Amino acid sequence: MSAIASPCILVCSIDQVTGYCFGCGRTKAEIGAWIEMTPETRQSVMAELPARLETVERKPRRETRRSRMARERNTPA
């Protein structure tokens, strides 16, 4: 079984204006259906993501999981 390519970058916060995730650009419905999508459908969605991310009005206000993990890795013990 091959891995399913995903645009997720662990931001996972939906812009209320556009309905797109701040991190990957997918909608809630696309995120939820990602595993069931055919490779062709996933590729079609992925082709739209750069243009969608250009329409996101603001950045998420909370610290993302990815940024927290990076911060914790770089903090001396």
Summary of the structure (lengths in Angstrom):
residues: 77
radius of gyration: 14.3
end to end distance: 39.3
largest distance: 45.6
contacts: 161
relative contact order: 0.20
helix: 47%
strand: 3%
